[in-house]
C-alpha cells in the first residue's frame, strides 16, 4: 500500500461541506479544488490562513495536487507568520479572500483530480501552539493522516448508516481542528459545517439547522460557556472535546444540560489523535486500534502501524493494559519546589473543587525555574476573597505549592483553541504587577 485515496466517497452527489448554508457535493468539491490548483501561484509552501473550513480544504487539497506543502501556524499574529516565512522560503499566503478570487478564475484544463496520493508525501507542517515553550514544526504525511482518521472513525462509530454532520468551534489550522474538520470529511465520509460558531447561541443555532445526526467538536472552555448559558439545546449525537483536560464534573454537566454524551480525544501535534475516552464513565484512555504505547523516563513513545518509527510524545502515561492507559500529564506540567514534586494541573483540579471557583490556572512564571521559584495562579471566583481561597488551598496542598501571587481575574487569557499559552499568562502577570506598582506609587 503505497498510496491512499484523496476522498472517501465514490458517490459524487454526497455532501462533504455545508458552505454559506448550501450543501457542497463531492463533485463540486473536486471541481473547485481543480479550479484553485489551476489558478493559484506556484510556490513550494502555502501558509493556509483560511478561516472558513471549506475554503481551507480547497486550498489544502489543491496544494496536495501540486505537491506543495501547507504550513499551519497556531497563531495568526503577524510576527508569528513572518517568522515562518523567514524560515520557509518560497512561501505564499492563502486566506478566504484569496480563495474566493481563485474560484472566479479560468476553468482547470492542465490538471486532473488524482484518485490516490502517495502515503509518504508530506502534505502539511503543523506548528504547536507554544503553550509550554517555542512552537515546534511537525511534518504530516498523507498516509499517517488518513490512517489515523480512519481508526478514529472506527472507534467513534463515525461509519454511521446516516452521514454525520460536524459543527466545530475550533480553527482548522490547529491539529485538533485540522484532523476533525478537514481530514475527517475527506477520508471518513462525514459532512462539515464550514463556519466557526463561537458564542453559545451561535453554536445552538448551527446545531439546530445542521443535518442530523450531528456532532459538536469543541473545547472545555466552549462547553463551560454552553452549560452556563442555560439554553434549550437541539439533539446532538455526541460531543467531542479536546485541547485541554475535561473534568468529570464539567462532562457530567454537559451531558445533563445538552442531553448528549461526551467523548474526549487525546492527541498532540506530534502524533495527531492517539486515544479516546467517555469522560463520565472512566478516567482511562482507550488507544486507537493497532497503536502501541511504551513508557519512558520523562515521556511516552507511540508506535503506529503506518509511521514505521516511534514518535516521542510530550506526555507521561501509566499503562493499565495494552489497550488502556492513564494520562499523567506533560513533563512541563511537573514541578519541583523545595525538594518536593507536584503537578500544576493537580493544583488546578484541587482549587477548582472549591465551590465558587469558576476557573483557575497555575503556572511557573519562569521557563526554567529553580527550586526557589514560586508558582503563580489566576482564579475566577467572583464571590470569594483571596484570603478565603488561600485558606482553602492551605488545607489541600503543601505549603511549597501555595501560589505567590494568587490573583483574582474576570477571565483567563485563553487562545482561540482553548489553551493557555505560557506567554499569555506571563503577560497578564506583568500587567497586574505594573498596575499594582502604579497604584502603590499613586
N, C-alpha and C positions, 0 to 999 in steps of 0.2 A: 504494500500500500504506500505508493509514493506521492499520491495526490488525493484531495478530498473535495467534494462539491462546494460550490460557492453558495448555492441556495438549496434548502431542504426540500421544498415542494416542487413537484413537476406540474402541479395544477396552476396554470398561468393566471387563472381568474381568482385565485385565492388571495385575500388581502394580506399585506405584510406590514403596512403602516397606516395610521389614520392621520392625515395631514390637512390642516385647515378644514377640519370636520368632514373630510372626504376620504373614502377608502382607496388606498393605493394598491392595485393588484401587483402580483409578481411580474406580469407582462409590462405594466407601466414602469415599475421599478427598474427593470432591465433596460428598457428604452432610455430612461432618464440617466442611468449610470453611463451608458454609452455616449449620450449627449454631453455629459460633464467631461468624460475622458477625452472626447474628441476636441473640445473647445478650451480646456484649461491649459495653462502654460506648463511646459515640461521642466520639472526640477527633480532632483534626487529625493528631496524631503518636502513634506507639506505639513505645516502646523495647523491642525484641524481645530478651529475655534468656533465651529458651528454650534449654536445652542439648540436649534431645532434638530430633533433626532433623525428625522427623515433626510434633511439636508446633510447632516453629519454622515449618515450611512451612505448616501450617494457619493460624497467626497471620498469616504473611506474605500469603498469598493472600486471607484474609478481609479484611485491611486494603486490599488492592488493590481488591476488590469494592466496599468502602465509600468508595473514593477517599481513603483515609488514607495516610500515609507512614510506613514503618518506619524507625526510627533504629537503626543498628547500631554500637554502641560497640566499640572494640577491646579495652577493659578492663572488667572487672566491678567495679572498685573504686568504692565508694560516692561518693567525692569526684568521680570522673570522670563518673559517671552524673548526679550533682547539677549539674555544670557544663552538661551537655547539657540538662537540664530547665530550667535558668535561661535558657538561650539560646533554647530552643524551647518557647514557651508552649502550653497546651492539649495536654499530653502525658500518656499513661498508660504504666505498666509492665506488660509481659506476661511471665510466666515459666511454667515447666512446671506448677506447681500451679494457677495461674490458668487455663491452657488446659484442664486436666483437669476443672476445675469448670464451665467454659463448655460442655464436651461433655456435661455432665449436664443442661443447660438444656432449654428447650422447643424443639420442632421448628421449623425455619425455614418461615415462611409468607409473609413480606413481601418476600423477595428470591429471585432465581434466579441460577444459575451462568452467567456470560457465556461465550460461545464465544470472544470475542476482546477484547483490551484495546488502547486507543489507544497507538500507539508512542511518543507524546510524554508520556504520563502518567508523572510522577515517582513511583516506587514505593518507593524507599529512599534513605536518605542513609547512606553508609558512611564511617566515620571511620578515618583512618590510625592506625597503632599509635603514632606519635610516636617511632619508634626513632631518628630523627635530628632531633628537634625537637618543636614543638607539633603535636598531632593536627589533621588537616585534614579538612574535610567535603567529600564528593564525591557529587553528585546522580546517581542512577541512573534512567534512563528505561527503560520496558519494552522498547521496540524495540531499544535497544543491548544489553541483557542477552540477549534472545532471539537476536539476530543473532550475537553473539559465541559463545554456547553452541553454536549450530548449526554454525558454522565450526570450532570446536574438535572437535566430534563427527565432522565430516568428516575433519579432519586426523589424528585419533587412531583412526579407524575404529570409532567407537562405534556406528555404524549396522550392528551385527552381526546376523547371522541369528538368533543366540541372544541373549537380553537379558542385558546385563552387569549385575552387582551391584557396587556401590561400597561398600567398607568404608573409613572415613576416621578419622583421628586428630585432625583439625583442627576447630575450632569453626565453626558456621555463621555467626557474626557477622563473622568475618574474610573479606575479599574472596575469597580462595582457596577457603575452605570454603563460602562463600555461593554462588559460581558452580558449583562442582563437586557439592555435595551438596544444594542447593536448586533452583537454576535448571536444572541438567542433568536431574534426574528429571522436571521439569515439561515441558521442551521438547525433550528428545532421546530420551526413552523408556527410560533406564536405571532400575534399581531401587536404592534406597539403604538400607543398614543404618542404623537410626536412632541406635544408641548410638555412643559415642565411646571406643573402647578406647585405653588409654594404655600399659600395660606390654607388653613383647614377647609374653608368654604370653597376655594378653588379646587382642592383635592376632591371634596364631596361632589361637586358638580361634574368633574371629569369622570369620576367613578359612576355617576348616575347615567351618563349618556354613552359610556363605553359598552361595547357588546359583551354580553355575559357568556361564559364565566370570566370574571375579571380578577386580576392580581394587583395589589398595591405594592410597589417596590419603593422602599423608603428607608428612613434612618430613625434612631431613637428620638432625636430632637423633634422631628416632624410628628412622630407617634405621640409624644407627650403633648404637643400642641393640639393634636386631633382629639385626644381624650379630654383635655381641659376645655375644648370648645363646646362640648355638650350639644352636638348636632345629631340629627336623625340620619344615620348612615345607610346607604343602599347596600344590597347584597354584595359581599366580597368573598371570593372563593378562598383566598388566604392572603395574609400579609407576609412580605419578605423584607427582612431588616438586616442591615449590615453597617459597617464603618466604625461602630463603637459597641462595646458590650451592652446588651439589653438586660436590665434587671428583671427578675422573675415577677416582681410586683407590677412593673410597667406592662410587661407582657400580659399579665392577668387582667389589668385594667383595659388594655386594648381589646382583648378577646371579649370582655364583658360589654364595653361601650360600642365597639364596632361590629359585634356579633360575628366573629370570624375566628380563625386560628392563626397563630404567629409562628412562622419559620424564620430561623436566623441562618445567615450564611457566614461561615468563617473563611476568609481568604486574605490575600495580600497582593501587592503589586508584583512581587517576585514570582508568584506561582498562580495567581488567579484564585478561583474558588477551590477549596480543599475539602470542606465538610459542611454539613448542615445539622440543625437540631430543632426540635419542637420545644421552645424555651420553657413553657409552663409544665412540661412533662418530665424534663430531665436536664441537668446541667451538662451532661455528657454530649460530646460531638460525635457524629457518625461520618467517617471518611467516605469519600466517593468510591464507588466500586472500582477495584483494581489499583487503588492508591495504597502506598505503604509509607508509614512514618517511623523514623528512628530518633531516639533521644540522644542529644549531645550534651556536652557540659554546659554550654550557655544558650543553646537554641535547639531547634529540631531540624531534621532533614527530611525532605519529601522525595519519593521516587514514584514516578508515574509511568504508565505503560508506553507512552509515546515520547517522553522527554529524553530518555536514554542516559541521563545522568542525574545525580542527586541535586536538589535545589535547597539551598540553605534558607531557612525561614527565620524571621525576626522574633519568633515567639518560642517560649518554653512550653512543653506539654508533659502530661503524665499518662502513660498507657493504662487503659482498662483491659483491653484485649487487642487483637489485630485490627478490629473494626472501629472500636470506640476509644475516646481519649478525653481527658480534661485539659482545658487551656489554662495555663498558669500565668500567662501574660508575657509582655515583651521584656527583654533584658533591660531596656531603657526605663521600664516601669519599676524595676527593683532598685532599692536604695540602701545605703549603709551609713548610719549616723551613730557616732559614739560607740562603734563596735557592734551595733545592733542592726539587723536586716529587716527590711519592711517592703511593702508594696504600695505604690501611690494609688493604684486602683482599689486596693483593700481599704485604704484610709478613706477614700471617697465613698465606698459602699457603707462603711460604718457611719460616716457623717450623714449620708442620705437616709439612713434608717431613723433619724431623729424627726419626729413629727413637726412639721412647719418648715422643713428644708425642702425646697423645690428642686434644687440642682446644686452641684458643687464640683470643684476640681482641685486636686493637689498637684503641685509641680515643684521642681528644683529650678530656681532662677538661673543657676549657673550650669552650662552644658557639661562641665567637668568638675562637679562638686567634690570637695574633700570631706573628711569626717566631721569637720567643724561647721559645715554648711547647715542651714536650716531650711526645712520645707516651707513653702508658702501655700496659701489656699484662698480661693474665691468661693463665696457661697451666696446663693439666692435664698433668702429666708426673711420675707417682709415683716413677719410678726415676732421674730426672735431678735434678741440683742446679741452682740458679740460675746458678752460675758456669759450669757446662757449657753451659747454654742460651745465656748471653750470649756465651760463646766461639764457639759455632756461629754466632750471629747476626752477630757482628762480622766474620765472613768472608763473609756473604751480603748484607748491606745497608750503606748508607752510614752513617757514624758519627752523622750528624744524626738518623737514624731509629731508633737504638737506644733501647729503651723505658726510661724513668726515671719510675716504677719498673716492674720486671718482677716480678710476684707469682705464686707458685705457689698454686693453689687446688684444692679437691677437685671443685668443679663450677662451671659458669658460670651466671649469672643469666638463663637463657632464660625468656621468657614462654611461654604455652601454645601459641602458634603457631610456636615455634621461632626467635623473633627475640631479639636482644639490644638492647633499648632503651637509649639513652644514659643515661637517668636510673637504670636498674638498675645499669649499670656504675659510674657516679659514686657511687651509694650504697654499693656494695661497696668501692670505693676509700676512701671516707670511713670505713667500718667498719674497714678494715685500718689506716688511719692513726691512728684513735682507739685501736685495740687496741695498736698499736706504741707510741703515746705512753704508754699506761698501763703497758706492760711496761718502757719505758725509765725511767719515774719510780718504779717499784716498788722 
